[in-house]
Amino acid sequence: MEPPQQRKRKAINEFFTPVAKHKAPKPPKTREQGSGNKATDAITVLKTLVPGLSIHHDFVNHTEEQNILNFLNDPSKCIWRTDLSRRTMHFGGTYCLMPSKLDGQSHAKPQILQAPPMPEEFDWLIQRMIDTRIYPDSQRPQYCIVNEYTGNLGISAHTESFRFGEPVVGLSLLSACPIRFHELTKAYDGSVRSGKAGKASKTGRAVDVVMPGRSLLVMKGESRWEWQHEIMRSARGRGVGWKRISLTFRYELNGKI
């Protein structure tokens, strides 16, 4: 169809008559603006001062949070390990069980135990990470470690083992918690258990990032390789009954656990 011909102006005042403007078409919706998926539309992604680090607020809702907690606290399905100061749990691969300090065997060696496989109860959560493009389908997380923090419990500054790739992803449940990030002079893979993490060369720059409950922390790039992170034991805001559960998801670079 040909466009209608414009009417020629004959009077001088017609040159000053406002002409109606056409509204610009709205841009197509993106996942951040609204995809029609209620589970992902509620998620707000916040970038931080740490390069490569982002927080996905409300990654799970209250009901989903409670379902995860119910699963973790079901003794018929999950077993918490208690050889550390905090309760922990592993899925996928192997883990190191430290000897008890109460048995008097000071020379006992740690046991390497096989962890249960990634539970099907996490399938929907992992799929949401893929749907929101945090993980590609070809690099689904194979390993999950669960940590329970209460009272003044924390964990020293460290980077995740370099046998795992990026991103490293942490889901935080229940109470909000600040995490302190320390910039390193270069990528460093020293572990907390070996004592090498404390020897990492730091630039002196530190950034505190608050993790609200039900949020997801995603470490990529510099934040994953060149910054250590720690849960401070003397953090403020831990009142009576304070508790935080974290689930850290990783995949191994060589594809084997």
N, C-alpha and C positions, 0 to 999 in steps of 0.2 A: 504494500500500500504506500502511495506517495504521500509525503508530508503535506499538510495544507499550506497554501501560499500565504505569506504574511500580508496583512493589510497595510497599504501605504499611508503614512501620516500626511495629513493635508494642512492641519493648523499648527502654528508654532508651539502652542501649549502642549500638544501631544508629544512633543519631544521631551517634556519634563514629567509626563505621567508615569508613575511607577509601573514597572512591568513585573508580573508575578514570577518568582523564582521557583525552579523545580528543586525539590528536596533530593539530596544525594542519597543513593541507595544505601541501606545499612550493610555493613560488612557481614560476611557469613560468621556464624557463631563458632567459636573455638572451644576446646574442652574447658579452658579456664573461664570463658564467659558463660558456658552452659551447653552441655551436650545432650540434654534430655535424660541423662543417667543420674538419678537422684543420689546414688552412692558416691559418685565422683564430683557432681556439681557443687557439693557442699565444701569441697576441699579448697583451701586458700593456700597458695604457695608463697612463702616469704623467703627472699634472699637475705643473707647475713653478711657481716663484715669479713667473714672468713671466706676466701676465694673457693668457689666450688661447693660451698655448704648451703643447703636450703632446708627449710622446715615446711612440711605439708600439714597445716592445721586441720583438725577434724578428719583425719584420714579414716578413722572408724567412728561410728556413732556409739551412744551409750549402751544400746542393746548388744552390739557387736563386741564392745569392750567386755561386758559382763559374760558373754558367751565364751570368750577367750579365757577369762579368769576362771570360770567354772570348769573348763577343760583342764587347765593347768593344775587345779586343786582337786581334781578327781583322782583319788588314789588307785582306782582300778585302771586308769589310763596313763597317769604320769607319776613319776617318782622324783622328788626333789633330792639333790645331793646336799649333804650338810658338813662336808669336810672343810669347807671354807668359812670365813666369818659371815658371809651372806649365803642365802640359799640360791642354788643354781640348778639348771636343767639343760640337757643337750639333746639335739635332734640332728641326725646325720653324722656320719664319720665316726671318729674315735675321740675320746677325751681322757685327760690325765686325772686320776683319783689320788689325791695326796694322802699319805699315811696319817693316822690319827696321832696326835701328840699325847694322848692319854694312855696309849698302850705300852709306853715305855720303850718302844723299838725305835731308838733314835737313828738307827742306820737302815731302817726299812726303806725300800725303794717305792716310788710312785707306781701305781698300776695303770696300764693303758687299757681302757675298756671300750667296747663297741657301743655307740649310742643308738637308740631306736631311730628308725628312718623318719624323714620329715612326715608328720602326721597329715592325714587327709583333712583334718579339721582346719588346717592352714591353707588349703587349696584356694578358697575364695579370696583370702588375703593376698596370696602370691599373685593370683590372677588380677587383682586390683592394681598391684604394682606394675604389672605388664600393661594393663589397660591405660594406665596413666603415664606410660612410657618411662617409668623409673628403671625397669629391667626389660631388655628385649626377651622375646620368647625363647631365643636360643641360649640365654644365660639365666635361666630360672635359678633362684637361690637354692642351694643344696643343703645348707647348714644353718641351724638356728641355735643360738645360746640364749637362755632366759636367765635374767638376774633379778633378785628381789632385794631392794634397798629399804631398810627401816632404820629408825633412830639416827645415829650419826655414821652409818655405814657409807662407804664410797669406794672408789677405785683410783689408783694412782695414774698419773699421766702416761699415755702410751699411744702407739699407733696399732691398728689391726695388723695381724701377721701378713707379710707380703706374699704368702702363698695364696692369698685370696685376692681377687681382682676388685674392680670398682664397678658400680658403687657398693659401699658398705651402708646398710640401711638399718635404722633402729626405730622400733615402735615403742613409744612411751605410754604407759597406762597408769591410771590413778593420779597421784599427786604431781603437780608441776615440779620441775627440777632444773636448776642451772647447771650447765656444763661449761667448763673452762677449756678453751683451746689455746695451745701454745705454739707459736710459729718456730719452726726449726731452721737452722742454717742450710740444711739439705735433707733429703729423704733419709729416714732412719728406721730400721726394723727391729730395734731392741725390745725384748718382751719385759713385762713386769716381773714375771716369775724368776727369770734369770738375773734380774737386777740391772740389766743393761739399759732399760728404758730410762732410768734416772740419769744415765750418762750422756743422753742425747744433747747435742749442742743447740742451744736456743738463741733466738735473736733478742729475746726480752719482751717481745710483743705478745700480749695475751688478750683474748676476747671472750667475754662471758655470753653464753647463749642460753636463753630460757626455753626449756622444753615443756609445753603444756601437756596435760594428760590427753591421750587419744591422738597425739600428733606423731608424725613420722619425720625422722631426721635422715637426710640423704647426703652422704659424703662422696664427692667426686673430685677429680683433679688434685689441686694442691691440698685441699682439706683432708683428703684421704691419705696422701703420701708424705706431705711435708708439714703437717701439724699434728701434735699430740692432743688428746682430749682426756679429761679427768672428771670424775664425780667428786666434788669436794666434800670432805667429811664434816667440815664445820660450817656448811652452808646455812644461811639464815632461812627462816620461814618453815622450819621443820618442827611443827607443834606435836602435841601428843597424838599418837596414832598415825603419824605421817608414814606413808608407804608408797613406793614406786616400783612397778614391774617393767622391765625393759626386755624386748625381744630383738636380738641383733641377727640380721640375715646376711649371709655371704655365699659366694660361690668360688670354687677353687679354680685357679688359672688353667691348670692342666686337665680340668674336667673330671678329676678323680678325687674321691674323698677317702 
